[in-house]
């Protein structure tokens, strides 16, 4: 049997490397001291910042500290560098490394996967909403003034459900405008597509959504291990995008708490940004690295086996104590040591002489050109004769390896590039062109596998990597001719997201530095600075729209992209101006017409929206998402037949789950529940982990009276995403329909705990409290809702109902009157207002009563899907006014005409129960109606399902 405790070869190599570490005794002792301190001790240093000039050994020291933490503190460690470009990528990189050590962040990984899926859905549905999510630009609430029940009639079309106490609020969890009540514009747009409030938050603000889960699991790991150390290297490049996030997880509790035994080590060239860290600099352990002392330099030279005093003196003189150069110059072979004495050579030239083979010397120089290397890039960079020497190159002292790639130390690479640029300008252009062509071929190969439109290539990480490297080498080879194309790419990068913009801006800066081109350097630094602002992409685009290097077509694209940023910020006039500027520069830019159509749609200018969307579809008839956008416009106009046609055509072109779900919503609004159910089922089959679609199918079951299936689907949605407040509220309403008040109360409370401003859940819980006789608690919920949402007429109706039960008849009349004022159409509280007049002994205005009856009679006579609901409301008005014969006729017709009479019977029965309670004089006359409705429910109601709460 094999010895399970035997070390791996990798661990033996790491220990040998640690054994050869020379110098930095003070820094080593300091970190060692922290390893033995109790985390709760004041002496424990929990946040280190190692900084110093390039080449002083910051990364080497950080790696040494990492090895010490593992060996002496039994720590779990992670090490990330400038391969990450935002906080989400940082958390993902840490999670991957922890999983390799048996410490997987399962909840975080699952939520991250959900984020990627939802982000893709949002991108596909809304022209790539990644930047909108990252920008976090808040806007005002929409200007639509239609009331809740009015929207229910237009968007739900549910006969009877609107009259059920508390359940009339159900419309608010469906309508994206209600979802976005008091929130920003983009939440409303995403809600129309993603259905789940939690998914909307996840896509809009992924750092806020992911970090609490990340910290929770980090805490679990910290409990099981003595120490957890997170290293962030090359922080001079990543600090701009990580500063705020790291500051918050260390010094605030906004995302949760960080365990005491978690250490963080930052390693970079400059000092920390005082604007972010200023108040806490006294809590940060600064470690300034300087050049080696002569003693340390001599120790390193001796460790390399160099004993010739003349050679030692030359190494020390050339290196200036810079650890990187001491190590490099000490690593040469004996033959090369003799050549070190020529004072005319530079340090890099002397270093290259250690290799006697001129072919390998040339290979080392050629491989300095790429930003980083793998074997494919290596083979593209070198001659055919050197194709098999990649293992040799990876063993050189100035290369570091990570995740299958390696890169030159920046100081060495910069020196080698400067040398070659001066020695052979033609060779410089040829080598960069050769590499650019190679990356271009790899990019084209990636495009052939993507099977999507060219503007969607940016969503693919592999394609982006090839495109970035290709652009870097084009810029280095021909900065003047390539800059226009690369600036156009930066418009696309800003469109994709702030992290992508940041990478492209850094690449331009790097190209300007490496090619010694001042214009490029200025461009790169301007864009980097813009990208670091709170509205990074918007700031960068504002620079690009006036860039003389851009063609008219590229400037038009920049205007269109900036227009989208303004649109999602709710700044519609600025968005329209940008789209119009884009159309002047490029009259047939499809994106400008589509974007302006979307803007008009959000402004409620539907006819203008259709004009632009028709133009966009005419220019690009095969775009499914354009059809879907026009279908959404028709749906908002209640032109359901036209909406169905567009959604169907969109599905033929691009059968994504969100488009299928949008058609399902349209069918549901039309009252065509079987068709809606079929579409939601298809969408769920395509995306079974989409809690919003699963929950929407559950709601459709609920409307059809299939309550067992509704509860199962809504429970599944909550299982998929326990933070889905919408699904919890819907399930609470399902329990309420089944008279399971305790379960309903638990679900509504859960929804409110997830979203404290959730008006729908507050009103629904208030109605449940009312049914349970807990009037003070019901009143508190309803008062809270009205205080924050004074146009929510369902809340006034419910509070008026409660006041009637409490005997506060004047207050009840005032609330019913306010509800009718907000929605004077076909609202519920007419019969309740009539009862309130009777309770106060007041004479109801005859003309007012006639208007009510006429309005409801006209609605009942239309013969559409809303007619049965109007008849039940008319029935209740006649009951309140003791017109029993008319009441009987209306109820019988309503029950006969309703395609799904179970909900109609349930809501009407509950209204009669309330009427009998508050108007005892009518108790005997309503009893036959109650018996009739109970008989209908007995025939239709499913068995009481098992508990799903």
N, C-alpha and C positions, 0 to 999 in steps of 0.2 A: 504493500500500500504506500502511495506517495506521501511524503512529508508535507502536510497542509501548511506548515509554518515556514516552508522554504521560501526565500525571497525570489521575486521575479527578476529577470534580467534588467528591466527598466529601473527597478528600485536600486539594484546594485550600481547601475550607471549613475543614478542621481546621487547616491552616497559618495561615489568616487569624485563626482564633480564638487560636492560640498566639501569634501576633504581637501580639495585643491584651492579652495577660496582663500584669497589673500587680502589683507587690509580691512579697513572699516571696522576695527575692533570696538571703537566707541559705539558705533551704531548697532553692531551686533549685540554688544552687552546691554544696550538700552532696550532692544526688543526682547532679548532673553529675560530681562528683568520683568517686562510686562507679561511674559508667559507664565511667570510663577506668582503673579499678584492675583488676589481674589478679585473677580470682576466687580464686586460691590465696593471694593476699597477705593479711597480717594486717590491712591497712588497708581491705580490701574489706568493706563493710557489706551483709550478706546478708539481714538481717531487720529491716525498719523497722516502727515503730509510731507512726503519726501520730495524735495525740489532741488534743482541745480541745473547748470548748463548742460547742453548735449555732450555726451561722451563721458560724463563723470561716473557713470555706472548705476544710475537710478534703477533701471530695470533689473540689472544683475543683483543689486541689493534686495529689491523686492522679491525676486525669485529665491534668494537665500533666506529671507525672512519666511517665505511660504514654506520652504523645506523645514526650517526650524519649528514653525508652528505645528506642522504635522508630526515631527519626530519628538519634540519635547513637550508639547501641550496636547498631544492626541487630537489635534484640531482637524476639522473639515475645512477645506479651503477652496476658493475659486479665484480665477485670475483672468480678467478681461482687459482688452486694450482698445486701440482705435478702430477695430473692426465693427464696433457697435456705434450707432449714430443717434440713438434716443433711449429713453428710459425703458421702453417696452423691449427693445433689442437687448438692453443690459440685463433685464430680468430673465429673458429667454436664455441668454448665454449662461447666466448663473445657474438656471434650472438644469440645463443640459449637463453642465459640469458636476452638479450635485448628484444627478441621476447616475453618472458614471461611478460615483463613490457610494452607491447604494442608498442615497438620500433623495429619492425622486419627489418632486413637488406635484403630486398627482392632481390636486384640485386646481392649482395654478395652470398646469399644462392643459387640463380640460377646458378651463375658461379661456386660455390663450387660443386654443384651437377654435373655440366658438367665436372668439373675436376675429380670427382670420376669416372664418366662414361668413360671418355677418358683414365684415368689412368688404369682402368680395361681393356679397349681395348688394350692399349699398353702392359700391362702385358701379356695378352693372346696372343697377336701377336708376341711379341719379348722377350719371356722368362722372363717377369716381369721387365719392364723398370723403375720401381719406383726408384731404386738407381741411375740409369743413370740420371733421371731427377733431383734428389736431389744433386748429386755430382757436377753438373755444370762443369764437366771437359771438357774444350774445346779442339778440335783437329783441325788439318789443313784440308783444303778443299781436296776433292778427287783428285786422280791423273788421272782421265779419261780426255782425250783430244778431244773427239769427239765434233764436232761443234754443234751449235744450230739446224741448218736445217738438219744436218745429224741425230741428235736425233729425229727431227720431223719425218723424213722418217721412222725411226725405231720404234718410240713409238706412234706417232699420226696416221700416214698413212692417212693424210687428203689431198685429191686431191684438189689442187687449193688454199687452205687457206694460204699456205706458201707464195704465191705470192702477197697476198693482202697487200698493204702498211701498215706496223705497225702490222698486224695480224700474220705475220710470227713469231713474238715473243710469240705467244700463247703457243708454245711448252714449254716455260720455266716455265709456271705455272703448268705444269703437271709433268715434269720430276723431280724426287726427287733430282737428282744431280744439276739441275739448281736452284731448291728451295734453296739448301744448298750452292749456290755460295758464297764463302768467309765466310761461317759459319762452325759450327762444324759438326763432323760426325753424331752425334746422331740426329741432326735436319734432316739430310737426311734420316736416317732410319725411323724416326717417320713420316716424310712427306709421305713416301711410304704407310703408313698405315692410317694416320689420315686425309690426304688431305688438311686440313685447317692449314695455317701457325699459326693462333692464337691458335689452339688446340695444335700444336707442342710446342709453347712457354708455354702454360698452363701446359702441362705435364712435360716439361723439367725444368721449373723454376716457380713452382706454387706460391711461395712467391712473386716474382716479378709481376706475373699476377694478383694475388688475392688482394694484399695489396692496390693498388690504388683504387679499387672498395670498399674495406672495409673502407678506410679512407674517401672516398667521402660520403658514407652513415653515417659514424660516424659524419662527418661534418653536415649533414642534421639533425641528432638527436640533436647535440649540438646547432644548431640554434633554435630548438623548445623548449629547456629546459635550465634552468639557469646554470646547471652544469652537467658534465658527468665525473664520477670517475671510473677508471679502477684499480682494486686491483690485484696484483700478489703475492700470498703467497708462502711460502716454496721456496723462490727464490734461496736458496742455491742448490736446486736440479734441477731447471729449467733454471737458469741463463745461463748455458753453451749453451743451444739451443735457448734462447730468446734474449740474450744480443745484438747481432748485429742488429736484427730486431727492437727491441725497441729503440736502439740508433738511427737507421735510421729514424723511424717514428717521433721521438721527435726532433732530431737535424738536419736532412737533409730534402731536398725536393725531394729526388729521387722517392718517391712513391706518392707524394702529400703533402699537408700541414695539420697540426693538429690544430684544432680550439683552440683559446686561453683559452676557458672555459673547456677544457679537462684536468683533473688531473690524474696523474699516481702514484700509491703507490706500491713500491716494499718492500717485507718483507722477510728477510732471515737471516741466521746466520752470514755469513762472510761479508767482505767488497766487494764492486763492483770491477770487473776486470778492473784494471787501463789501460790495453792495449786497451780496448774498450772505456771506459768512461773517460780516463785520461784528455783529452782536455776540458771536460765539467764538471768536478767534482765541480767546483765553482758554477754551476747552479743547483746542486742537493742538496736537503735539507736532511742532514743526521740526523737521530734520533737514538741515541744509547740507548738501553734499558739495564738497569742493575738490580740487585736484588732489591727487595723492601727494602725501609728503615724500621726501626723498627716501625715507626709511621704507615706506610702503611700496614705492616704485622698485627699490632694490630687492625687496622681498619677492615681488612678483616676478622680476627678471630671474632671480635665483631659482624660483619654483619652476621656471621654464627650462632650467638646465644651462643657462648662459653663465659662464664663469670668466670669460675674457674681459678684463677690466676696461679695455678700450671700447669693446662692443657695448658693455654696460653703460659707459659714459655717453656714447653716441645715442643709445636708446633713450636714456634719461633726457638728453639735450633735445632730441627731436620731438619727444612726446609732450614735453612741458608738464609732465605729471598727469596728463589726461589718461585715466585708466584704460579707456578703449585703445588708445594708441600704444600705451605701454604693453598691453596684452598682444596687440597685433604685431608690433615690432619684435616682441620677444618670442613669437611663435614661428619665426623663420628658421629655415634649416641652416646647418653649419656653413654650407657654401655661400649662401646669400649673406651671411653675417659679415663676410669679408668686404662686401660691396657697400656696407652701410656708411663707410667713412667719406663718401663723396659729398662735400657740402653743397654742391649745386643741385642735388636732387631734392624733391619734395618728399614729405613723409609717405604719401601714397605711392610715389614711384619707388621709393625704397621698399615699401611693403610688397609691391608686386614682384620685386626681384627675388623674393624667397622661393618662387616657383621657377625652376630652371627650364621647364618645358614652355616654349613660347606660345604653343597652342592653348595650354591651360591658362597662361597669363592673359591671353586675348579673351578666353572664355569668361574669366573673372570680370574683365572690363565690360564685355558685352552684356553680362547678366545684371549689371548695375542699372541698365536702362528701364526695365519694367518696375512698376510700383511694388509688386510682389511676385513671387515665383511659385509655380508648381511644375511638374515635369513637362506638361504640354507647353507652357510658356517658355520654359528653359529650352526645349527643342526648337521653338520658333526663334529664339534669340541667338542661338549659337550656330556654328558651322556644322555641316553633316559629320565631319570627323570627330566632333566633340559631343555627339548626340548621346553617348552612353556615360558621360562623366557627371551626371547629375548627383549621384551619391557623393562623389568627391567634393563637389561644390557645397553641398549641404553640411559638410564637415568643417568648413572654414570658420575661423573664430568670429568673424564679424557678421555671420548670418544667424538669425534666430528662427526657430520653427514653431508653428502653432497650427493645429487643426489641418494638417496636410499641406500647409503652405509655408514658405520661408521668405524672409525679407532681409535686405542689407540693413546694417545699422545706418541711421540717417546721416551721421557725420561722414562715414566711409562712402556711402552712396553719393552724397553731395560732392565730395572731393573727387571721386572717380568721374562723375558726370562733367564737372568743371574742367577736368584734365582733358577729357575726350572732346568736349565742345571746342576747346582751344586748339587741340592738335589737328583735328580733321573736321571742319564744318560740313564738308560733303558727307563724310562718314556718319556724322551726327544725324543728318537728315535721312540718310539711307537706312540706318538702323531703326530709327523711330518709325519711318514709313513701313519698313518690313513688319514691325510689331503691330502697327495700326492695321495693316492688311490682314494679319493673322487673326486679330480680335474681330475684325470685320467679317471674316469668313465664319468664325464661331458664332457671331451674332446672327448672321444669315441662316446658319444651320438651326439655331434655336428658333428663329421665326418660322421655319418650315414645320416645326412640331407644335406651334401654339394654336394654329387654326382659329385666329381671331383677327379683327381689324387692326391696322397698324397702330392706331392711337391707344390700343389696349395692350400693346407689348410691354408698356411700362409697368404693368402689374406683375410681370415675371421677374423674379430676383436674378436668375441666371442671365437673362437677356440684359438687364440693367448693368450687371457687372461687366459683361463684354462691351456694352456700349460706352461705359465710363472709361474703361482702359483704352478702347479705340480712340475716343475723343482726346484723352490725355496725350497719346502719342502723335495724333494729328496736330494738336496745338504745339507740341515741342518741335515737330518737324517744320510746320508752316504756320506760325502764329497769326500772321496777317490774313491768310486766306481761310483759315479754319475757324477763326473766332466767331464769325457770323453764325455758322452752323451750330457751334457749341452753345452760343447764347440762346438760340432757338430751342436747343435741348433743355436748357435751364428753365425755359417757360414750361415745357412738359414736366420737368422735375418738380417745379413748384406746384403744378397741377396734381402730381401724384402725392406729394406730402412734404412736410417741412424737413423730415429726416433725409429724404432724397435730395431736396434742394441743398441741404447742408453739405452732403457728399459732393455734389457737382461744384459747389462754390469752393470747397477745399481743393478739389481736383484742379480747378482753374488757377488757384493760388499756387499750388504745387508746380504746375506747368510753367507759370510765370517765373517762379524761383529757379527751376531747373534749367530753363532756356534763357534765363537772364533777360526776360522781356518785361519792361516796365509797364507797358499798357496792360498786359495780361495780369500782372501782379496787382495793379490798381483795380481791375475788374473783379478779380477774385476776392480781394479784401473788402470791396464795397458790398459784394453779394453775401459774403460771410457775415459782415456786420449787420446787414439787413435781415438775414435769416435768423439771427440771434434775438431779434426783437420779439415782443409778445405777439405781434401780427406778422410773423416772419415772411410768409409767402406773399402777403399783400404788399409789404414794404419792398420786397425784391421785384415784384411785378411792376410796381410804380416806377422803379428805376428802368426796367426793361422796356416799358411802352414808349419811352423817348430815346432809346438807344439808337444812334445813327447807324451802327453796324448791322442792325436788323433790317431785313427786307420788309416791304409793305405787308406781305403775307404773314411774316413772323410777328410783326407788330400787331396785326389784326388778331392773331392767336393770343398774344399777350393781353390785349384788351378783353377778349372773350373769357379768358381764364380769370382775369381780375374781376370781370363782371360777375362771374359765378361766386367769387368770394364776397363781393358786395351783396349779391342776392341772398346768400345764406346768412349774412349779417343783418338782413332785414333792411338794408339801405337800398331800396328798390330804385329810387331815382338815379343814384350813382351807377347801379347795375345797368339800367336802361341806357344811360349815356355811354357806358363802355361798349355795350352791344352795338349801339348805333355807330360808334367810332370804328368798331371792327367791320361793320358792313360797308362803311365808306371805303376802307382800305382794301377789303376783299368782298365784293358784292355777293359772291356765291359761297361764303363760308357757312356751311351747314350748322356748325356749332353755334354761331351767333344767332341764327334764327331760332334754333331749338332753345338756347338759353334765354333769349328774350321772351319766347313763348312760355317757358316755365315761370319767368318773372311775372308776366301778365297773369298767369294762372294763380299765383300766390296773392296777387293784388285783387283778385276777384274780377279782373277784366277779361272775362272768358272769350268774348268775341275777338278781341285783339289777340288773345292767346291762340285761338284756332287759326287765325290768319297766318301767324308766324309758323305754327306747327304744320299747317298744310304746305307752306313753302318749304320747310325743312324736309318733309316727307317727299315732296316733289323732286327735290335735289338729291335725295338719298332714299329711294323707295324701299330698300331692303333692310333698313334699320329697325329691328324689332322694338328697341327701347323708345324710338320716336313714336311709333304706333301706340305703345303703352302710355306714353306721356299724353298723347291726344285722347286716348281712352280714359285716362284719369280726369282730364278736363271735361269730357262729356259726362263722366260719372258725377262730378261735382255740380254739373248743370242739370242733373237728373235726366239727361238724355241717355237712358240706360241701353236702348237698342243700339244706338251708335257706339256707346262704350263697349258693349259686348262684341260688336263687329271688330273694333280696333284691337281689343285684347285677344280675340281669337286669331287675328292676322299676326299679331305680335308673337303669340305662342307658336304659330307655324314657323316663324323666322327664328325665334329664340325662346324655346320652352323652359325658361327659368321658373323656379318655384314661386318667386314673388309675383310674376306676371299671372301665373295660374291662380294664385291667391287673390290677386286684384279682380280677376274675372269672377271668382267665387264670391267676393264681397259685393260685386255688382248684382249677381244673381240673388244674393241674400237681401239686398236692398229692394229688389223687385218682388220679394216674397216667393221667389222660385227656390225653395229650400232644397229639394232633391238635387237640382243642378248645382247649387252652391256646395252641397255636401260632396258631390262627385268631384268638384274642382279642388276643394280642400283636401280630400283624400288623395288625389293625384299629387298635390303639392307636398303633402306630408310624406308620401312614398318617395318623392324626389329628395326631400330633406327631412328625414325622420327625427332629427334632433333640434328642429326649429320649434321652440316652445310656443312662439306666437302663432304659427300655423296650426300646431296641434290644438292650442287653446281656441282658435277660431273655429275649428271643426267642432270642438266641444260646445261652443256657443250656438252653432247651427243646430246641433242635436237638441239643445235646450229649447230653441225656438220651435222646433218640430214636435216638442212634447216627449222626446226620447230621453228621459232624464237619467236613466241608468247609464246610457252611453255618454251623455253629457258629463256626468260626474267622473266617469272613467277617463275621458279625454282630458278634462281639466286637471284631474289629479296627475295624469301623465305629464302634462305641461309643467306642473309645479315640481314634479320629480326631476324633470330635465333641468329646470332652472328654479331653485327654491326662492330666488329673489324676484320672481315675476309677480309683481303686485296686481297686475291686470288679471292674471289667471286666478289668483286668490280671490279677488273681488267677484269675478264671474262665478266661481264655485260657491262662494257665499250666497249669491243670488239663487243658484240652483238649490242649495239647501233651504233657502227661504221659501222657494216655491213648494218644497216638500214639507213645509212647516217644521223643519228641524232647526229650531231657533238657536240652540247651543252651538251647533256646528256652523251655522251661518255667522253667528257672532264671532266665533274663533277665526273664521276666514277673513271677515271684514277687518278685525283687529290686526290680523297678520298683514293685510294689505296696507293699513294705515301705518304700521310699524316700519314698513318698507318705504312708504311715501307719505310723510306727515301731512302734506298738502293735498292729498288725494280726495277731492270733493265727492266723487262718486261713492267711494268707500265710506266716507263720513256720513253721508246722507243715508246710505243703505244700512249702516250700523245703527244710526238713529232710529230708523223705522223698525229694526229688529228690537231694539230696546223698548220702543213703543209697544210692540206686540207682546213683549214680555212684562209690560206694566212698569218698567223702570223709567219713569217719565223724566226724572231729573237728568239722568245720563243721556237720554234721547235729546233733551233740550240743549244740553251742552254741545253735542255733536252738531246739531242743526244751527245753533248760534255761531259756532266756529266757522261753519261753511259759509253762512251768509255774510259774516264779517269780512271774509277774504274773497268772496265771490258774490257780490250783490246783484248780479244779473242771472243767477242760477235759479230759475223759477221753480224747479222741482223741490229745492230746499224750502222755499216759501210754502209750497203746497203741503209738504210733509210737516212743517212746523205748524201750519194752520190746522191740520188734522190733529196734531198733538194738543194744540190749544183747545180744540173742541172737547177732547177727552178730559182735559183738565178743567173745563168749565170757564175758560177765559175766552168768551165768545166775541168780545170786541177785538181782541188781538187776532183771533182766528179770521174774522171778517177782513181785517186789514191785510193779513198775509195772503188770503185768497184773492183779494182785489189786486194786490201787488203782483201776484203770479199771472193773473189775467192781463194786467197792464204790460208785463214783460212779453207775454205771448198771447195776444188777443184772438188768435185764430181758432183752432180746434182743441185747445188745451183741456186738461182733466178737471180743474177745480170749479167748473160752472155749477155742477150740482151741489158741491160743498159750499159754495158761496150762497146758493139758494137756501140751504139748511141753516147757514149762519144768520141769514136775515130772519128766518123763522125763530131761531133761538133767542134773538134779541127783540122779538116782537115788532120788527120793522116791516114796512110794506115794500116788497120788491118792486122796482120800477118795471111797469108792464112792457114798455118799449124795449128795455134792456133784455127782459126775458124773451120777448119775441125775436129779437136779433139772435139770441143764443140758439133758440129752436130752429130758426131759419138757416143759420150757419151749419149746424149739425145735420139738418135734414138734407141740405144741398150736398154735404160731404157723403152722407149715407146713400144718396141716390146716384152717385157717380158710377157705382158698380165696379170699382177697382179694388185693389188689394186692401185699401184702407177703409173700405165701406163698413165691414163688420165692426171695426173699432169705433167708427163714428156712431154706428147704431147703438152700441153698448153705452156710449156716453149719453146719447139721446135717451136711452132707456133709463139711465140713472137720473137725468134731469126730470123726466116724467115721474119717476118714483118720488123724488124730493118735492115735487109739486102735486103729488097725490093724483096724477092722471093715470090711473091703473090700466085702463084699457089700451091706451096708447103705449104704455110701458110694455104690456104683454106682447103686442105686435112687434115692437122693435127687438125685444129679446129673442123671440122665436126666429125672426128673419136673420138676426145676427148669427145665431147658432147654426142655422142651416147654411148660411153663406160662407162661414169661416172655413178655410181649408185645414186649419189646425185649431180646432175649437177648445183643446184642453187648456191652453194658456188663457184664452178668452174667458172660459168658464171659471178658472181659478181667480183671475183678477176681478171679475164681476162679483163673484161670491164674497171676496174679501171686502169689496166696496159696500155690498149689502150688509155685511156684518158690522161695518163701521156705521152705516146709516142707522141700522137698528139700535146701535149702542147710543148714538147721540141724539136720535129722534124717536123716542119710545112710542110716540103716537102712530108711527108707521110700522111698528114691529109685527103686528098681526098680518098686515097686508103684504109685507115682503116675504113672509114665511113660505108661501107656495113657490115663489121664485127661487128661494134658497134651496128648497127640496128639489126643484127641477135641475138646478145647476149641480147639486151634489150627485144626482143620478147620472148626469152627463159625465162628471168626473169619475164616478165609479166605473162607468163603461170604458173610459179612455185612459185613466191614470195607471201608469205602470206600477208593479209591486215596489214597495219601499226598498231601495237598494241598500247594500251593505255600506257601512260608514266609510267615507273616503277622506274625512278630515284628518 
